[in-house]
Amino acid sequence: MSDVIYFDNNATSQPLPEVVDAMIPVLREGYANPSSVHPFGQAARHNVECARQQVAALIGATPREIVFTSGGTESINLAIRGALRINPSRRHVVTTAVEHPAVLRLTEQLENEGYRVDRVGVDREGRIDEAQWDASLTAETALAALIHANNETGVVFDVEKLASVAADRNVPVHIDAVQSAGKLPIDVTCWPAPLVSLSAHKFHGPKGVGALYVRRRTRLEPLILGGAQERRMRGGTEHVAGIVGMGAACEIARRDGAEVAQRVGELRDVLEKDVLSAVSYAHVNGAGAERIYNTSNISFERLEAEAVLLLLSEAGICASSGAACSSGSLEPSHVIKAMGVEEHIAHGAIRLSLSRFNTREEVDRVVAVLPGLLAKLTALGGARRTSPREET
């Protein structure tokens, strides 16, 4: 696959060689159950606890505050459902209109179960309406759920400020840090939020493993009942090899984070600048907001994202139109809709998400190929109406 350009790292990222190397001995030889009392089992337990320390160190937590899960979606469900079940008398949830489907679908289900859910809006750049956030939080609010870095646009919310507003009203906050953990510096001691979700495969760890930060003295009702694993918050035998891989990915993210952010951020900026220069009807969604360094959401006027992505794929370029778990829909994503992007622009929105493995040569190849692919689509679809930007 060396000829493939992979610009879909927000969907999943390539595991680092060091991560794979850390996992293989566990899969081959360290397969004992970490709950077993014999030395073989306790060696597996040691591996789990060492990884727990590595995950905790990435976000400024203590190891005891880390609960391992199967990934970001389970962490999110455990945080939200677990917190709501502890306080059943409150039936109000505040979230935003641009959450990941793991939060979006869960809150829709909560509405079916009788909860009242307020979804705070965003502006044209994807920035949250802080006044609406403030006004939505009441004495009846059981939980506030907030994304840190948006998985589609990369827009970053000031979660410390927003969580502080909720904390002042005695409302617990869950932060979805699935796209930001391992990429942006996180110190949970500065966030007045008792619950934070992470997922290993978004920052070069393995799939099938994630973590939930649960601040000390925070009560949660478990979703998965069974044994006493994970402080009785998540029953079931731990995925030891995956947990070891996640720990290794966290360790490397701590070591290399600043350098990777600088280099990949420069690549993303070059990509956007060159695409906008080469394609007069391209628009970067969220360009006016603070964004995570690896993510670019670009719309092409009067074209369909799925058609653009198909031609990119045929050219060996992997991209997406939004959340991977929502692929297949021809409608603009709920994130782009919430931003108020005009329909003729929203339908052509694609996401290009880079990683430490990407190069300037790959960026140049995408920029060289893209205008021809778009011209082909325009020809197939007939004449495209001139936009105001092209007339100036």
TORKOL-4160 file (C-alpha; in steps of 0.2 Angstrom, whole numbers, padded with zeros to 4 digits, m for minus):
392
<pt num="1" X="0000" Y="0000" Z="0000"/>
<pt num="2" X="0015" Y="0011" Z="m0002"/>
<pt num="3" X="0007" Y="0020" Z="m0016"/>
<pt num="4" X="m0008" Y="0025" Z="m0006"/>
<pt num="5" X="m0010" Y="0042" Z="0002"/>
<pt num="6" X="m0019" Y="0040" Z="0018"/>
<pt num="7" X="m0027" Y="0057" Z="0024"/>
<pt num="8" X="m0041" Y="0049" Z="0034"/>
<pt num="9" X="m0032" Y="0048" Z="0051"/>
<pt num="10" X="m0047" Y="0055" Z="0061"/>
<pt num="11" X="m0056" Y="0039" Z="0056"/>
<pt num="12" X="m0041" Y="0028" Z="0062"/>
<pt num="13" X="m0022" Y="0030" Z="0062"/>
<pt num="14" X="m0008" Y="0018" Z="0058"/>
<pt num="15" X="m0001" Y="0009" Z="0073"/>
<pt num="16" X="0017" Y="0015" Z="0077"/>
<pt num="17" X="0030" Y="0001" Z="0075"/>
<pt num="18" X="0034" Y="0003" Z="0093"/>
<pt num="19" X="0016" Y="0000" Z="0098"/>
<pt num="20" X="0016" Y="m0016" Z="0087"/>
<pt num="21" X="0032" Y="m0022" Z="0095"/>
<pt num="22" X="0025" Y="m0019" Z="0112"/>
<pt num="23" X="0010" Y="m0029" Z="0109"/>
<pt num="24" X="0017" Y="m0045" Z="0100"/>
<pt num="25" X="0026" Y="m0052" Z="0115"/>
<pt num="26" X="0010" Y="m0051" Z="0125"/>
<pt num="27" X="0000" Y="m0059" Z="0112"/>
<pt num="28" X="0012" Y="m0073" Z="0110"/>
<pt num="29" X="0018" Y="m0076" Z="0128"/>
<pt num="30" X="0009" Y="m0065" Z="0140"/>
<pt num="31" X="m0008" Y="m0071" Z="0137"/>
<pt num="32" X="m0013" Y="m0075" Z="0155"/>
<pt num="33" X="m0028" Y="m0068" Z="0163"/>
<pt num="34" X="m0023" Y="m0053" Z="0174"/>
<pt num="35" X="m0036" Y="m0057" Z="0187"/>
<pt num="36" X="m0027" Y="m0074" Z="0190"/>
<pt num="37" X="m0017" Y="m0075" Z="0206"/>
<pt num="38" X="m0003" Y="m0086" Z="0200"/>
<pt num="39" X="0013" Y="m0078" Z="0194"/>
<pt num="40" X="0009" Y="m0079" Z="0175"/>
<pt num="41" X="m0007" Y="m0070" Z="0179"/>
<pt num="42" X="0001" Y="m0057" Z="0189"/>
<pt num="43" X="0014" Y="m0054" Z="0176"/>
<pt num="44" X="m0001" Y="m0049" Z="0164"/>
<pt num="45" X="m0008" Y="m0038" Z="0178"/>
<pt num="46" X="0009" Y="m0029" Z="0179"/>
<pt num="47" X="0008" Y="m0025" Z="0161"/>
<pt num="48" X="m0010" Y="m0018" Z="0163"/>
<pt num="49" X="m0004" Y="m0007" Z="0177"/>
<pt num="50" X="0011" Y="m0001" Z="0169"/>
<pt num="51" X="0000" Y="0004" Z="0154"/>
<pt num="52" X="m0012" Y="0012" Z="0166"/>
<pt num="53" X="0002" Y="0023" Z="0172"/>
<pt num="54" X="0007" Y="0028" Z="0154"/>
<pt num="55" X="m0011" Y="0033" Z="0150"/>
<pt num="56" X="m0013" Y="0043" Z="0166"/>
<pt num="57" X="0003" Y="0052" Z="0163"/>
<pt num="58" X="m0003" Y="0058" Z="0146"/>
<pt num="59" X="m0017" Y="0068" Z="0153"/>
<pt num="60" X="m0011" Y="0072" Z="0170"/>
<pt num="61" X="m0022" Y="0060" Z="0179"/>
<pt num="62" X="m0017" Y="0047" Z="0193"/>
<pt num="63" X="m0017" Y="0029" Z="0187"/>
<pt num="64" X="m0032" Y="0025" Z="0199"/>
<pt num="65" X="m0042" Y="0037" Z="0189"/>
<pt num="66" X="m0040" Y="0027" Z="0172"/>
<pt num="67" X="m0054" Y="0014" Z="0167"/>
<pt num="68" X="m0050" Y="0004" Z="0152"/>
<pt num="69" X="m0063" Y="0001" Z="0139"/>
<pt num="70" X="m0065" Y="m0006" Z="0122"/>
<pt num="71" X="m0064" Y="0011" Z="0114"/>
<pt num="72" X="m0071" Y="0029" Z="0113"/>
<pt num="73" X="m0089" Y="0024" Z="0110"/>
<pt num="74" X="m0089" Y="0013" Z="0125"/>
<pt num="75" X="m0081" Y="0026" Z="0136"/>
<pt num="76" X="m0093" Y="0039" Z="0131"/>
<pt num="77" X="m0108" Y="0028" Z="0134"/>
<pt num="78" X="m0101" Y="0023" Z="0151"/>
<pt num="79" X="m0098" Y="0041" Z="0156"/>
<pt num="80" X="m0115" Y="0047" Z="0151"/>
<pt num="81" X="m0126" Y="0033" Z="0156"/>
<pt num="82" X="m0116" Y="0029" Z="0171"/>
<pt num="83" X="m0117" Y="0047" Z="0178"/>
<pt num="84" X="m0136" Y="0048" Z="0174"/>
<pt num="85" X="m0140" Y="0032" Z="0183"/>
<pt num="86" X="m0132" Y="0039" Z="0199"/>
<pt num="87" X="m0143" Y="0054" Z="0199"/>
<pt num="88" X="m0160" Y="0048" Z="0192"/>
<pt num="89" X="m0170" Y="0062" Z="0198"/>
<pt num="90" X="m0162" Y="0075" Z="0186"/>
<pt num="91" X="m0169" Y="0072" Z="0168"/>
<pt num="92" X="m0160" Y="0086" Z="0159"/>
<pt num="93" X="m0144" Y="0085" Z="0148"/>
<pt num="94" X="m0134" Y="0099" Z="0140"/>
<pt num="95" X="m0123" Y="0095" Z="0125"/>
<pt num="96" X="m0119" Y="0103" Z="0108"/>
<pt num="97" X="m0125" Y="0102" Z="0090"/>
<pt num="98" X="m0109" Y="0096" Z="0084"/>
<pt num="99" X="m0105" Y="0081" Z="0094"/>
<pt num="100" X="m0098" Y="0064" Z="0088"/>
<pt num="101" X="m0112" Y="0051" Z="0084"/>
<pt num="102" X="m0107" Y="0042" Z="0099"/>
<pt num="103" X="m0114" Y="0056" Z="0109"/>
<pt num="104" X="m0127" Y="0062" Z="0096"/>
<pt num="105" X="m0136" Y="0045" Z="0095"/>
<pt num="106" X="m0135" Y="0042" Z="0114"/>
<pt num="107" X="m0143" Y="0058" Z="0118"/>
<pt num="108" X="m0157" Y="0055" Z="0105"/>
<pt num="109" X="m0160" Y="0038" Z="0114"/>
<pt num="110" X="m0161" Y="0048" Z="0130"/>
<pt num="111" X="m0174" Y="0059" Z="0123"/>
<pt num="112" X="m0184" Y="0043" Z="0119"/>
<pt num="113" X="m0182" Y="0038" Z="0137"/>
<pt num="114" X="m0190" Y="0054" Z="0143"/>
<pt num="115" X="m0174" Y="0065" Z="0146"/>
<pt num="116" X="m0174" Y="0083" Z="0140"/>
<pt num="117" X="m0159" Y="0087" Z="0129"/>
<pt num="118" X="m0153" Y="0104" Z="0125"/>
<pt num="119" X="m0140" Y="0105" Z="0110"/>
<pt num="120" X="m0130" Y="0121" Z="0111"/>
<pt num="121" X="m0127" Y="0129" Z="0093"/>
<pt num="122" X="m0112" Y="0135" Z="0085"/>
<pt num="123" X="m0108" Y="0149" Z="0073"/>
<pt num="124" X="m0102" Y="0148" Z="0055"/>
<pt num="125" X="m0085" Y="0144" Z="0060"/>
<pt num="126" X="m0090" Y="0130" Z="0072"/>
<pt num="127" X="m0087" Y="0140" Z="0088"/>
<pt num="128" X="m0099" Y="0137" Z="0102"/>
<pt num="129" X="m0112" Y="0149" Z="0107"/>
<pt num="130" X="m0106" Y="0152" Z="0125"/>
<pt num="131" X="m0121" Y="0162" Z="0130"/>
<pt num="132" X="m0132" Y="0148" Z="0125"/>
<pt num="133" X="m0121" Y="0136" Z="0134"/>
<pt num="134" X="m0122" Y="0147" Z="0150"/>
<pt num="135" X="m0141" Y="0149" Z="0149"/>
<pt num="136" X="m0144" Y="0130" Z="0146"/>
<pt num="137" X="m0137" Y="0124" Z="0162"/>
<pt num="138" X="m0149" Y="0124" Z="0176"/>
<pt num="139" X="m0152" Y="0116" Z="0193"/>
<pt num="140" X="m0161" Y="0102" Z="0184"/>
<pt num="141" X="m0146" Y="0097" Z="0173"/>
<pt num="142" X="m0139" Y="0080" Z="0177"/>
<pt num="143" X="m0124" Y="0081" Z="0165"/>
<pt num="144" X="m0116" Y="0091" Z="0152"/>
<pt num="145" X="m0107" Y="0083" Z="0137"/>
<pt num="146" X="m0094" Y="0092" Z="0127"/>
<pt num="147" X="m0082" Y="0088" Z="0113"/>
<pt num="148" X="m0065" Y="0095" Z="0114"/>
<pt num="149" X="m0058" Y="0094" Z="0096"/>
<pt num="150" X="m0072" Y="0091" Z="0083"/>
<pt num="151" X="m0069" Y="0075" Z="0073"/>
<pt num="152" X="m0075" Y="0083" Z="0057"/>
<pt num="153" X="m0069" Y="0101" Z="0056"/>
<pt num="154" X="m0055" Y="0100" Z="0070"/>
<pt num="155" X="m0063" Y="0115" Z="0079"/>
<pt num="156" X="m0057" Y="0116" Z="0097"/>
<pt num="157" X="m0068" Y="0121" Z="0111"/>
<pt num="158" X="m0062" Y="0130" Z="0126"/>
<pt num="159" X="m0067" Y="0115" Z="0137"/>
<pt num="160" X="m0059" Y="0122" Z="0153"/>
<pt num="161" X="m0069" Y="0138" Z="0152"/>
<pt num="162" X="m0085" Y="0129" Z="0147"/>
<pt num="163" X="m0083" Y="0116" Z="0160"/>
<pt num="164" X="m0080" Y="0129" Z="0173"/>
<pt num="165" X="m0097" Y="0137" Z="0169"/>
<pt num="166" X="m0105" Y="0120" Z="0172"/>
<pt num="167" X="m0096" Y="0116" Z="0188"/>
<pt num="168" X="m0101" Y="0133" Z="0195"/>
<pt num="169" X="m0119" Y="0126" Z="0194"/>
<pt num="170" X="m0114" Y="0109" Z="0201"/>
<pt num="171" X="m0117" Y="0101" Z="0184"/>
<pt num="172" X="m0104" Y="0086" Z="0181"/>
<pt num="173" X="m0096" Y="0087" Z="0163"/>
<pt num="174" X="m0090" Y="0073" Z="0152"/>
<pt num="175" X="m0077" Y="0078" Z="0139"/>
<pt num="176" X="m0075" Y="0069" Z="0123"/>
<pt num="177" X="m0056" Y="0070" Z="0120"/>
<pt num="178" X="m0056" Y="0056" Z="0107"/>
<pt num="179" X="m0049" Y="0067" Z="0094"/>
<pt num="180" X="m0038" Y="0077" Z="0105"/>
<pt num="181" X="m0029" Y="0065" Z="0116"/>
<pt num="182" X="m0012" Y="0061" Z="0110"/>
<pt num="183" X="m0012" Y="0076" Z="0099"/>
<pt num="184" X="m0015" Y="0091" Z="0110"/>
<pt num="185" X="m0008" Y="0094" Z="0128"/>
<pt num="186" X="m0021" Y="0089" Z="0140"/>
<pt num="187" X="m0020" Y="0091" Z="0159"/>
<pt num="188" X="m0036" Y="0085" Z="0167"/>
<pt num="189" X="m0031" Y="0094" Z="0184"/>
<pt num="190" X="m0035" Y="0110" Z="0175"/>
<pt num="191" X="m0052" Y="0104" Z="0168"/>
<pt num="192" X="m0067" Y="0105" Z="0180"/>
<pt num="193" X="m0073" Y="0089" Z="0172"/>
<pt num="194" X="m0074" Y="0072" Z="0181"/>
<pt num="195" X="m0076" Y="0062" Z="0165"/>
<pt num="196" X="m0065" Y="0062" Z="0149"/>
<pt num="197" X="m0065" Y="0049" Z="0135"/>
<pt num="198" X="m0050" Y="0043" Z="0125"/>
<pt num="199" X="m0047" Y="0030" Z="0111"/>
<pt num="200" X="m0030" Y="0023" Z="0107"/>
<pt num="201" X="m0032" Y="0020" Z="0088"/>
<pt num="202" X="m0034" Y="0039" Z="0085"/>
<pt num="203" X="m0016" Y="0042" Z="0090"/>
<pt num="204" X="m0007" Y="0027" Z="0083"/>
<pt num="205" X="m0012" Y="0014" Z="0095"/>
<pt num="206" X="m0022" Y="m0002" Z="0092"/>
<pt num="207" X="m0041" Y="m0002" Z="0089"/>
<pt num="208" X="m0052" Y="m0010" Z="0102"/>
<pt num="209" X="m0045" Y="m0001" Z="0117"/>
<pt num="210" X="m0049" Y="0015" Z="0125"/>
<pt num="211" X="m0050" Y="0023" Z="0142"/>
<pt num="212" X="m0061" Y="0034" Z="0153"/>
<pt num="213" X="m0054" Y="0046" Z="0165"/>
<pt num="214" X="m0065" Y="0045" Z="0181"/>
<pt num="215" X="m0060" Y="0058" Z="0194"/>
<pt num="216" X="m0058" Y="0052" Z="0211"/>
<pt num="217" X="m0074" Y="0051" Z="0221"/>
<pt num="218" X="m0084" Y="0052" Z="0205"/>
<pt num="219" X="m0098" Y="0039" Z="0206"/>
<pt num="220" X="m0103" Y="0029" Z="0190"/>
<pt num="221" X="m0115" Y="0014" Z="0188"/>
<pt num="222" X="m0107" Y="0002" Z="0176"/>
<pt num="223" X="m0114" Y="m0003" Z="0160"/>
<pt num="224" X="m0105" Y="m0020" Z="0159"/>
<pt num="225" X="m0108" Y="m0031" Z="0174"/>
<pt num="226" X="m0097" Y="m0046" Z="0178"/>
<pt num="227" X="m0081" Y="m0047" Z="0188"/>
<pt num="228" X="m0073" Y="m0034" Z="0198"/>
<pt num="229" X="m0061" Y="m0028" Z="0184"/>
<pt num="230" X="m0058" Y="m0009" Z="0182"/>
<pt num="231" X="m0063" Y="m0005" Z="0200"/>
<pt num="232" X="m0080" Y="m0013" Z="0196"/>
<pt num="233" X="m0084" Y="0000" Z="0183"/>
<pt num="234" X="m0081" Y="m0012" Z="0168"/>
<pt num="235" X="m0083" Y="m0030" Z="0170"/>
<pt num="236" X="m0074" Y="m0042" Z="0159"/>
<pt num="237" X="m0056" Y="m0049" Z="0156"/>
<pt num="238" X="m0045" Y="m0034" Z="0151"/>
<pt num="239" X="m0038" Y="m0034" Z="0133"/>
<pt num="240" X="m0020" Y="m0035" Z="0139"/>
<pt num="241" X="m0011" Y="m0033" Z="0123"/>
<pt num="242" X="m0022" Y="m0019" Z="0117"/>
<pt num="243" X="m0020" Y="m0010" Z="0134"/>
<pt num="244" X="m0001" Y="m0012" Z="0132"/>
<pt num="245" X="m0002" Y="m0005" Z="0115"/>
<pt num="246" X="m0012" Y="0010" Z="0121"/>
<pt num="247" X="0001" Y="0013" Z="0135"/>
<pt num="248" X="0015" Y="0013" Z="0122"/>
<pt num="249" X="0006" Y="0025" Z="0111"/>
<pt num="250" X="0003" Y="0037" Z="0125"/>
<pt num="251" X="0021" Y="0036" Z="0130"/>
<pt num="252" X="0027" Y="0041" Z="0112"/>
<pt num="253" X="0013" Y="0055" Z="0111"/>
<pt num="254" X="0021" Y="0063" Z="0127"/>
<pt num="255" X="0038" Y="0061" Z="0120"/>
<pt num="256" X="0035" Y="0067" Z="0102"/>
<pt num="257" X="0019" Y="0078" Z="0103"/>
<pt num="258" X="0026" Y="0095" Z="0101"/>
<pt num="259" X="0037" Y="0090" Z="0086"/>
<pt num="260" X="0023" Y="0081" Z="0077"/>
<pt num="261" X="0011" Y="0095" Z="0080"/>
<pt num="262" X="0023" Y="0108" Z="0073"/>
<pt num="263" X="0027" Y="0097" Z="0057"/>
<pt num="264" X="0010" Y="0091" Z="0053"/>
<pt num="265" X="0002" Y="0108" Z="0057"/>
<pt num="266" X="0014" Y="0115" Z="0043"/>
<pt num="267" X="0009" Y="0102" Z="0031"/>
<pt num="268" X="m0010" Y="0105" Z="0034"/>
<pt num="269" X="m0008" Y="0123" Z="0032"/>
<pt num="270" X="0002" Y="0121" Z="0015"/>
<pt num="271" X="m0012" Y="0109" Z="0010"/>
<pt num="272" X="m0026" Y="0121" Z="0013"/>
<pt num="273" X="m0017" Y="0136" Z="0005"/>
<pt num="274" X="m0012" Y="0126" Z="m0011"/>
<pt num="275" X="m0030" Y="0119" Z="m0013"/>
<pt num="276" X="m0038" Y="0136" Z="m0011"/>
<pt num="277" X="m0026" Y="0143" Z="m0024"/>
<pt num="278" X="m0029" Y="0129" Z="m0036"/>
<pt num="279" X="m0048" Y="0128" Z="m0034"/>
<pt num="280" X="m0057" Y="0144" Z="m0034"/>
<pt num="281" X="m0073" Y="0137" Z="m0027"/>
<pt num="282" X="m0065" Y="0128" Z="m0012"/>
<pt num="283" X="m0069" Y="0133" Z="0006"/>
<pt num="284" X="m0061" Y="0128" Z="0022"/>
<pt num="285" X="m0075" Y="0125" Z="0035"/>
<pt num="286" X="m0070" Y="0132" Z="0052"/>
<pt num="287" X="m0055" Y="0141" Z="0046"/>
<pt num="288" X="m0059" Y="0156" Z="0057"/>
<pt num="289" X="m0059" Y="0146" Z="0073"/>
<pt num="290" X="m0045" Y="0137" Z="0083"/>
<pt num="291" X="m0042" Y="0120" Z="0076"/>
<pt num="292" X="m0033" Y="0104" Z="0079"/>
<pt num="293" X="m0017" Y="0104" Z="0069"/>
<pt num="294" X="m0020" Y="0089" Z="0058"/>
<pt num="295" X="m0038" Y="0092" Z="0052"/>
<pt num="296" X="m0045" Y="0101" Z="0036"/>
<pt num="297" X="m0063" Y="0101" Z="0031"/>
<pt num="298" X="m0064" Y="0108" Z="0013"/>
<pt num="299" X="m0080" Y="0111" Z="0003"/>
<pt num="300" X="m0081" Y="0111" Z="m0015"/>
<pt num="301" X="m0096" Y="0121" Z="m0021"/>
<pt num="302" X="m0110" Y="0112" Z="m0031"/>
<pt num="303" X="m0101" Y="0095" Z="m0030"/>
<pt num="304" X="m0106" Y="0080" Z="m0020"/>
<pt num="305" X="m0093" Y="0074" Z="m0007"/>
<pt num="306" X="m0096" Y="0056" Z="m0011"/>
<pt num="307" X="m0092" Y="0058" Z="m0029"/>
<pt num="308" X="m0076" Y="0068" Z="m0024"/>
<pt num="309" X="m0071" Y="0055" Z="m0012"/>
<pt num="310" X="m0074" Y="0041" Z="m0025"/>
<pt num="311" X="m0062" Y="0049" Z="m0038"/>
<pt num="312" X="m0049" Y="0052" Z="m0024"/>
<pt num="313" X="m0050" Y="0034" Z="m0019"/>
<pt num="314" X="m0048" Y="0029" Z="m0037"/>
<pt num="315" X="m0032" Y="0040" Z="m0038"/>
<pt num="316" X="m0026" Y="0031" Z="m0022"/>
<pt num="317" X="m0030" Y="0045" Z="m0010"/>
<pt num="318" X="m0040" Y="0041" Z="0006"/>
<pt num="319" X="m0051" Y="0054" Z="0014"/>
<pt num="320" X="m0069" Y="0055" Z="0021"/>
<pt num="321" X="m0084" Y="0066" Z="0022"/>
<pt num="322" X="m0085" Y="0066" Z="0041"/>
<pt num="323" X="m0087" Y="0053" Z="0055"/>
<pt num="324" X="m0082" Y="0036" Z="0049"/>
<pt num="325" X="m0097" Y="0028" Z="0058"/>
<pt num="326" X="m0109" Y="0039" Z="0048"/>
<pt num="327" X="m0102" Y="0036" Z="0030"/>
<pt num="328" X="m0114" Y="0031" Z="0017"/>
<pt num="329" X="m0125" Y="0046" Z="0019"/>
<pt num="330" X="m0127" Y="0058" Z="0005"/>
<pt num="331" X="m0134" Y="0071" Z="0016"/>
<pt num="332" X="m0121" Y="0084" Z="0023"/>
<pt num="333" X="m0116" Y="0080" Z="0041"/>
<pt num="334" X="m0125" Y="0087" Z="0056"/>
<pt num="335" X="m0109" Y="0096" Z="0060"/>
<pt num="336" X="m0109" Y="0106" Z="0044"/>
<pt num="337" X="m0127" Y="0109" Z="0045"/>
<pt num="338" X="m0126" Y="0115" Z="0063"/>
<pt num="339" X="m0113" Y="0128" Z="0057"/>
<pt num="340" X="m0125" Y="0135" Z="0044"/>
<pt num="341" X="m0115" Y="0131" Z="0029"/>
<pt num="342" X="m0125" Y="0135" Z="0014"/>
<pt num="343" X="m0132" Y="0120" Z="0006"/>
<pt num="344" X="m0123" Y="0121" Z="m0011"/>
<pt num="345" X="m0106" Y="0122" Z="m0001"/>
<pt num="346" X="m0111" Y="0109" Z="0013"/>
<pt num="347" X="m0114" Y="0095" Z="0001"/>
<pt num="348" X="m0096" Y="0096" Z="m0006"/>
<pt num="349" X="m0088" Y="0095" Z="0011"/>
<pt num="350" X="m0074" Y="0082" Z="0013"/>
<pt num="351" X="m0061" Y="0079" Z="0027"/>
<pt num="352" X="m0043" Y="0077" Z="0025"/>
<pt num="353" X="m0034" Y="0072" Z="0041"/>
<pt num="354" X="m0015" Y="0070" Z="0042"/>
<pt num="355" X="m0003" Y="0061" Z="0054"/>
<pt num="356" X="0015" Y="0060" Z="0058"/>
<pt num="357" X="0017" Y="0048" Z="0044"/>
<pt num="358" X="0012" Y="0060" Z="0030"/>
<pt num="359" X="0024" Y="0070" Z="0019"/>
<pt num="360" X="0025" Y="0086" Z="0009"/>
<pt num="361" X="0027" Y="0075" Z="m0006"/>
<pt num="362" X="0010" Y="0067" Z="m0003"/>
<pt num="363" X="0002" Y="0085" Z="0000"/>
<pt num="364" X="0009" Y="0090" Z="m0017"/>
<pt num="365" X="0002" Y="0075" Z="m0025"/>
<pt num="366" X="m0015" Y="0078" Z="m0019"/>
<pt num="367" X="m0015" Y="0096" Z="m0024"/>
<pt num="368" X="m0009" Y="0091" Z="m0041"/>
<pt num="369" X="m0022" Y="0078" Z="m0044"/>
<pt num="370" X="m0037" Y="0087" Z="m0036"/>
<pt num="371" X="m0041" Y="0100" Z="m0049"/>
<pt num="372" X="m0042" Y="0088" Z="m0063"/>
<pt num="373" X="m0054" Y="0076" Z="m0053"/>
<pt num="374" X="m0065" Y="0091" Z="m0049"/>
<pt num="375" X="m0065" Y="0097" Z="m0067"/>
<pt num="376" X="m0071" Y="0079" Z="m0072"/>
<pt num="377" X="m0085" Y="0080" Z="m0060"/>
<pt num="378" X="m0090" Y="0097" Z="m0065"/>
<pt num="379" X="m0091" Y="0091" Z="m0084"/>
<pt num="380" X="m0101" Y="0076" Z="m0079"/>
<pt num="381" X="m0113" Y="0086" Z="m0070"/>
<pt num="382" X="m0115" Y="0100" Z="m0083"/>
<pt num="383" X="m0111" Y="0118" Z="m0081"/>
<pt num="384" X="m0108" Y="0124" Z="m0063"/>
<pt num="385" X="m0115" Y="0141" Z="m0058"/>
<pt num="386" X="m0102" Y="0154" Z="m0055"/>
<pt num="387" X="m0100" Y="0159" Z="m0037"/>
<pt num="388" X="m0097" Y="0177" Z="m0031"/>
<pt num="389" X="m0079" Y="0172" Z="m0026"/>
<pt num="390" X="m0075" Y="0168" Z="m0044"/>
<pt num="391" X="m0083" Y="0184" Z="m0051"/>
<pt num="392" X="m0071" Y="0195" Z="m0041"/>
